[in-house]
Amino acid sequence: MKHYNDISDFNRDIGEKAPEHPLLSVIIGHRNDITDEDIIFSAGFYMISFRRFVSGSITYGKKEFDHQRGKMFFFKPHQKITFKNVKSEDDCFLICVHPDYLAGSVLQKEIKNYGFFDYEANESLYLSPAEEDTVWNLVRIMKKEVHNNTDDFTKLIMLSHLGTLLTYSQRFYKRQFIHRLEITGAYAGRFQQLLTEYYNNQSSYQSGLPTVAYMAEKLNVSPRYLSDLLKQETGKTAMELIHIHLIDEAKNLLMEGKMNISEISFSLGFENANYFARLFKKEVGIPPNTFKDNQLN
């Protein structure tokens, strides 16, 4: 697998000119036809792209990118990417941003909070026509700016446009979450059902605490995408919902009074009773022993 540390090397291999700035590239109308072999690579920079695919597929994360419609997708540095027989139409763009370009800026910290860089390929962003116009207007401005004569304001302006593009993407993903919930039904209900089945089947004795990764796999989405979906629907992340369920289970067992704290901790999947006690106190406000005594007295 080839790894690109340098944007110029990457541009050369896809048949594009070296960027005006070595740490930033904005390409519009790029066409990447790969017919004879699969291309597997990773890069040391962020990649943001919009494509309309004619054929072929892109894989990152664990799932294939569905090419039936134009989408935006987001690669973070050092993510493995596979192109298979990819042919795309010309109305595409590709933005490459090296982390060093962000150094010292507000966006350097903020970009790590954009969860869509951790989504699977099949969770890419569909754009409505109006959203597509908004994105393309920004990208064309960025393309024009990157080819202007560099001055003291160039980097500040580019970072501002890039931040705006990412913020719009976050807004459009929120719209997509709402639309997906309308189509597929509430994820929170299915999430809670899985948690209930997990403990009814006593999976905690063998597998320990239920994890976000486990729940995401069962629901056929990536962990970060699941958390963002649940946050949209319930106001709480997947981990917060797991903790709420754990505490509810713990309260029921404490009120039954048949097991001590260590036994309850083990039955819920905790390896350490102290960790269980700390989590319980954090969520309930009192230690589990105090809760138990209050219920039984």
BELWOLIN-V658463 format. One record per residue. RES is the residue in one small letter. SS is DSSP state (H for helix, E for strand, L for the rest). PHI is phi in degrees with one decimal (999 if undefined). PSI is psi in whole degrees, -180 to 180 (999 if undefined). Layout:
RES|SS|PHI|PSI  RES|SS|PHI|PSI
This chain:
m|L|999|129  k|E|-85.9|140  h|E|-117.7|132  y|E|-105.8|117  n|L|-90.7|-24  d|L|-111.4|127  i|H|-63.9|-36  s|H|-61.3|-42  d|H|-63.1|-41  f|H|-64.1|-46  n|H|-60.0|-42  r|H|-60.6|-44  d|H|-70.5|-21  i|L|-100.6|10  g|L|82.7|25  e|L|-114.0|161  k|L|-72.0|159  a|L|-63.2|143  p|L|-68.9|157  e|L|-61.7|-39  h|E|-112.7|132  p|L|-63.7|-17  l|L|-108.0|4  l|E|-148.1|134  s|E|-138.3|134  v|E|-127.4|112  i|E|-116.2|130  i|E|-120.2|138  g|L|79.1|17  h|L|-68.6|137  r|L|-123.6|127  n|L|-124.9|98  d|L|-101.9|121  i|L|-124.4|115  t|L|-116.2|-24  d|L|-101.5|-22  e|L|-156.1|162  d|L|-78.8|143  i|E|-113.6|119  i|E|-119.6|126  f|E|-154.6|169  s|E|-137.3|165  a|E|-141.1|151  g|L|-90.5|27  f|E|-146.3|164  y|E|-75.5|145  m|E|-132.1|129  i|E|-125.5|127  s|E|-145.3|153  f|E|-124.0|131  r|E|-139.6|147  r|L|-115.5|112  f|E|-90.1|139  v|E|-89.1|-45  s|E|-160.1|171  g|E|90.5|-175  s|E|-151.1|156  i|E|-120.1|136  t|E|-120.3|127  y|E|-144.9|158  g|L|68.2|-130  k|L|-117.6|-7  k|E|-124.3|160  e|E|-80.1|149  f|L|-80.4|124  d|L|-79.0|119  h|L|-96.2|11  q|L|-69.3|-23  r|L|-134.3|164  g|L|-71.7|137  k|E|-143.3|160  m|E|-97.5|143  f|E|-140.8|158  f|E|-132.2|122  f|E|-109.2|135  k|L|-95.5|164  p|L|-58.1|142  h|L|70.2|22  q|L|-90.8|132  k|L|-73.4|130  i|E|-127.9|136  t|E|-124.8|125  f|E|-102.7|129  k|E|-124.6|110  n|E|48.8|47  v|E|-82.1|128  k|E|-132.1|128  s|E|-132.4|157  e|L|-74.7|169  d|L|-76.1|-22  d|L|-81.0|69  c|L|-130.2|160  f|E|-139.1|158  l|E|-142.5|122  i|E|-114.1|126  c|E|-116.2|129  v|E|-132.2|118  h|E|-77.5|141  p|H|-54.5|-30  d|H|-64.9|-26  y|H|-67.7|-26  l|H|-89.5|-9  a|L|-54.2|130  g|L|82.1|-2  s|L|-100.8|164  v|H|-63.0|-36  l|H|-65.2|-24  q|H|-57.3|-39  k|H|-85.3|-39  e|H|-66.2|-33  i|H|-63.8|-27  k|H|-73.2|-15  n|H|-89.6|-7  y|L|-82.7|101  g|H|-64.3|-19  f|H|-67.5|-14  f|H|-71.3|-13  d|H|-106.2|4  y|L|-76.0|159  e|L|-77.1|168  a|H|-62.4|-37  n|H|-76.8|1  e|H|-108.7|25  s|L|-66.0|170  l|E|-95.3|115  y|E|-78.8|139  l|L|-112.9|136  s|L|-73.4|164  p|H|-55.2|-42  a|H|-66.4|-41  e|H|-65.8|-39  e|H|-62.2|-40  d|H|-61.7|-42  t|H|-61.5|-47  v|H|-64.2|-46  w|H|-64.3|-37  n|H|-60.5|-42  l|H|-65.0|-45  v|H|-65.1|-39  r|H|-65.2|-37  i|H|-64.3|-42  m|H|-63.8|-42  k|H|-61.1|-44  k|H|-65.4|-43  e|H|-65.8|-39  v|H|-68.4|-20  h|L|-99.9|-1  n|L|-73.6|164  n|L|-63.6|127  t|L|-66.9|135  d|L|-139.9|-169  d|L|-65.8|-17  f|L|-100.5|-10  t|H|-57.6|-53  k|H|-65.1|-42  l|H|-60.1|-43  i|H|-66.9|-43  m|H|-63.3|-42  l|H|-65.3|-36  s|H|-64.7|-46  h|H|-64.6|-41  l|H|-63.7|-44  g|H|-61.8|-39  t|H|-65.3|-41  l|H|-60.5|-44  l|H|-68.2|-37  t|H|-66.7|-42  y|H|-61.5|-41  s|H|-60.5|-40  q|H|-63.6|-42  r|H|-61.8|-44  f|H|-68.8|-34  y|H|-63.8|-38  k|H|-61.3|-41  r|H|-61.2|-40  q|H|-66.9|-37  f|H|-59.6|-47  i|H|-61.4|-44  h|H|-63.8|-41  r|H|-66.9|-38  l|H|-63.6|-37  e|H|-65.4|-33  i|H|-82.7|-46  t|H|-97.2|-10  g|L|93.6|173  a|L|-71.0|127  y|H|-74.8|-31  a|H|-61.2|-41  g|H|-64.4|-42  r|H|-68.3|-36  f|H|-62.4|-48  q|H|-65.1|-36  q|H|-63.1|-41  l|H|-63.2|-41  l|H|-63.6|-42  t|H|-62.8|-44  e|H|-63.5|-37  y|H|-57.9|-45  y|H|-83.6|-31  n|H|-63.5|-35  n|L|-85.3|2  q|L|56.6|35  s|H|-64.6|-24  s|H|-62.6|-28  y|H|-66.9|-32  q|H|-97.2|-39  s|H|-107.2|-7  g|L|80.8|-154  l|L|-66.0|143  p|L|-67.1|137  t|L|-108.7|162  v|H|-63.3|-39  a|H|-61.6|-41  y|H|-63.0|-46  m|H|-65.0|-40  a|H|-64.1|-41  e|H|-63.1|-41  k|H|-65.7|-31  l|H|-95.3|2  n|L|61.9|41  v|L|-136.8|168  s|L|-79.4|156  p|H|-56.0|-45  r|H|-68.6|-39  y|H|-64.3|-40  l|H|-61.7|-46  s|H|-60.7|-41  d|H|-69.2|-37  l|H|-62.5|-47  l|H|-67.6|-36  k|H|-62.1|-40  q|H|-65.0|-40  e|H|-83.6|-39  t|H|-117.0|-15  g|L|85.6|2  k|L|-130.2|149  t|L|-78.2|171  a|H|-60.2|-43  m|H|-65.5|-40  e|H|-63.7|-39  l|H|-68.3|-36  i|H|-62.7|-44  h|H|-63.2|-41  i|H|-61.1|-43  h|H|-65.3|-42  l|H|-58.5|-45  i|H|-66.1|-39  d|H|-62.6|-43  e|H|-62.0|-43  a|H|-63.3|-42  k|H|-60.7|-43  n|H|-61.1|-43  l|H|-68.5|-38  l|H|-65.8|-39  m|H|-71.4|-27  e|H|-66.6|-36  g|L|74.5|14  k|L|-88.5|-21  m|L|-124.3|153  n|L|-83.5|180  i|H|-63.0|-42  s|H|-63.7|-41  e|H|-66.7|-40  i|H|-63.5|-44  s|H|-57.8|-46  f|H|-66.0|-40  s|H|-65.6|-28  l|H|-83.9|-13  g|L|107.2|3  f|L|-75.1|136  e|L|-82.6|-21  n|L|-131.9|122  a|H|-65.4|-30  n|H|-66.2|-38  y|H|-64.1|-42  f|H|-60.1|-45  a|H|-63.9|-39  r|H|-66.5|-43  l|H|-64.5|-42  f|H|-62.0|-46  k|H|-64.4|-38  k|H|-62.9|-41  e|H|-82.9|-36  v|H|-100.1|-30  g|L|102.5|-13  i|L|-136.7|155  p|L|-65.1|157  p|H|-61.2|-35  n|H|-62.4|-42  t|H|-65.7|-43  f|H|-59.4|-45  k|H|-62.9|-45  d|H|-62.7|-41  n|H|-63.9|-35  q|H|-78.2|-32  l|H|-91.7|-14  n|L|-94.3|999
